[in-house]
Amino acid sequence: MLDKKTLEKYDTMGMSNVYDNWPNIARESYNSDLEIVDFKDIDHIVFAGMGGSGAIGDVFSSILSKTNIHVSIVKGYQLPKTVDNNTMTVVTSISGNTDETMTILKQLKKDENKTIAFSSGGLMENYCMKNNINYRKLNQSLSPRTSFPTFLYGILKVLGPIIPIKNDDVKNSLNDLEKISSNISSENLTDCNFSLKLAEWIKGIPLIYYPSGLEASAIRFKNSLQENSKIHVIAEDVIEACHNGIVSWERSSNVQPILIQGQDDHKKTKERWSILKEYLQNKEIPFWEVKSIEGGILTKIINLIYQLDYCSIYLAILNEIDPNSVDSIDFVKKRLNSEK
C-alpha cells in the first residue's frame, strides 16, 4: 500500500496537494468576482483549446449536448467554416502560450465581439489587450492540467447567462466534489481509497470504454494517464467498440478494460454494457467498473474526472515516476519555437 513518504518522494512538486484542494479551488473560482458576458443570439459555440484546456471544451460539449446550441470542439489550428454572427468562440490556453490556440485566436476578425479568451497570462493576454478582445485572466495552479477546476468553474461563472445550466446544478457539483475528496485524497491512503485501488489494479495498457455522454471524463482520464503515469492508453465509445474493437479480445494481450458507466445511460447503452461484461467474463478477461454518481451531467463528469485524475497520480507514484514531469511535451514545444 502506498504511504505518504513515498508519495512525497516522487511527487516532487506537490501535485497531490493541489488535488487535495480541488473542491476549494473550484468553489473559489465560481464564487469569484469575474465579470460575466452575455452575448445575444448564440446558436453555435466553438471551444478551442489543447490538452487540459481542450478537456474543458469537452465538458461544455457534454453539458450542451441536449440543448439547441451547436458545439464545435477545435483541438488544432483551424476554425470551422460554420462560424458566423451567431457563433461565440471561447478560446482557452491555461498557459497563455499554446501555439495552436494562439493561431485560432488570430484567425478571428479583429472586430469580432462574440469572442472571449481565458488564460493565466502569457501571449494570449497581450494579444487580447492589444486587439480589444474580451479576456479573463485566471490563476494557474502548478500546471495546466492541475488548473482544471479553476478554469472550468471560472468559465462557468463568466458564461453563466449563455450556458443553460442551473446555478443549483453547479453548486451540487461543488458539494459532491467535497464529499468524494475525503475518500480519494492523499490523506486517505487506505484500502477504501477508490482511486488508489484502481491504480494498483492497472498493470498493463488501459482500454477505457465509455458512453457518449461521459466522453469528456474518458478522454480526460486517457490524457491524465498519459501525462502523469507515462503509459499508453486506449479510449473507445462502448457502442462503436461493439462493432469493431471487441474483436481485438479474440487474442490475448496486456490490455486491461475499464468500463466507465453512467447512472442514467440510455437503455440500449445499458444493454450493451451487460453484453460486453458477459463477453469479457466468458473470455476470463478481468475488467474494472467505474460508475458515475447520481446528479446532473456536470456533477457526473467532474466527479469522475476528480477520481480518475487522482488514479493517474497514484499510478505514477506506484511506478516510481514523477507525475509532474512532461519532458516529451517540452521537447515538442522547443522544436516548435525554434522553427518560428
TAQUIUR-V339381 format. One record per residue. PHI is phi as a letter, one per 40 degrees, with the letter a starting at -180 (999 if undefined). BURIAL is # if it has 16 or more other C-alpha atoms within 10 Angstrom, else .. Layout:
# TAQUIUR-V339381
((PHI	BURIAL) (PHI	BURIAL))
This chain:
# TAQUIUR-V339381
((999	.) (c	#) (b	.) (c	.) (c	.) (c	.) (d	#) (c	#) (c	.) (c	#) (c	#) (c	.) (b	#) (g	.) (d	#) (c	#) (c	.) (c	#) (c	#) (d	#) (b	.) (d	#) (d	#) (c	#) (c	#) (c	#) (c	#) (c	.) (c	#) (c	#) (c	.) (c	.) (c	.) (d	.) (c	.) (c	#) (b	.) (a	.) (c	.) (c	.) (f	.) (c	#) (b	.) (a	#) (b	#) (b	#) (b	#) (b	#) (i	#) (b	#) (f	#) (c	#) (c	#) (c	#) (c	#) (c	#) (c	#) (c	#) (c	#) (c	#) (c	#) (c	#) (d	#) (c	#) (c	.) (b	.) (b	.) (c	.) (c	#) (c	.) (b	#) (b	#) (b	#) (b	#) (b	#) (i	.) (b	#) (b	.) (c	#) (c	.) (c	.) (c	.) (c	.) (a	.) (c	.) (c	.) (b	#) (b	#) (b	#) (b	#) (b	#) (b	#) (b	#) (d	#) (c	#) (g	#) (b	#) (c	#) (d	#) (c	#) (c	#) (c	#) (c	.) (c	#) (d	#) (c	.) (c	.) (c	#) (c	.) (c	.) (c	.) (c	#) (b	.) (b	#) (b	#) (b	#) (b	#) (b	#) (a	#) (c	#) (h	#) (g	.) (c	#) (c	#) (d	#) (c	.) (c	#) (c	#) (c	.) (c	.) (b	.) (f	.) (b	#) (d	#) (a	#) (b	#) (c	#) (b	#) (c	#) (c	#) (b	#) (g	.) (a	.) (d	#) (c	#) (c	#) (c	#) (d	#) (c	#) (d	#) (c	#) (c	#) (c	#) (c	#) (c	#) (d	#) (c	#) (c	#) (c	#) (d	#) (c	.) (b	#) (c	#) (c	.) (b	#) (c	.) (d	.) (c	.) (c	.) (c	#) (c	.) (c	#) (c	#) (c	#) (c	.) (c	#) (c	#) (c	#) (c	.) (c	#) (d	#) (c	.) (c	#) (b	#) (c	#) (c	#) (c	.) (b	.) (c	#) (b	.) (c	.) (c	.) (c	#) (d	#) (c	#) (c	#) (c	#) (c	#) (c	#) (c	.) (c	.) (c	#) (b	.) (b	.) (b	.) (c	#) (b	#) (c	#) (c	#) (a	#) (c	#) (d	#) (c	#) (b	#) (d	#) (d	#) (c	#) (c	#) (c	#) (c	#) (c	#) (d	#) (c	#) (c	#) (c	#) (c	#) (c	#) (c	#) (c	#) (g	#) (b	#) (c	.) (a	#) (b	#) (b	#) (a	#) (c	#) (c	#) (c	#) (c	.) (c	#) (c	.) (b	.) (a	.) (d	.) (c	.) (c	.) (c	.) (c	.) (c	.) (b	.) (c	.) (a	.) (c	.) (c	#) (b	#) (c	#) (b	#) (b	#) (c	#) (b	#) (c	#) (c	.) (b	.) (d	.) (d	.) (d	.) (c	.) (c	#) (c	#) (c	.) (c	#) (d	#) (c	.) (c	.) (c	#) (c	#) (c	.) (c	.) (c	.) (c	.) (c	.) (c	.) (f	.) (b	.) (c	.) (a	#) (b	.) (b	.) (b	#) (b	.) (c	#) (c	#) (c	.) (h	.) (c	#) (c	#) (c	#) (d	#) (c	#) (c	#) (c	#) (c	#) (c	#) (c	#) (c	#) (c	#) (c	#) (c	#) (c	#) (d	#) (c	#) (c	#) (c	#) (c	#) (d	#) (c	#) (c	#) (c	.) (f	.) (b	#) (c	#) (c	#) (c	#) (c	#) (b	.) (d	.) (c	.) (c	.) (c	.) (c	.) (c	.) (c	.) (c	.) (c	.) (c	.) (c	.) (c	.) (c	.) (c	.))
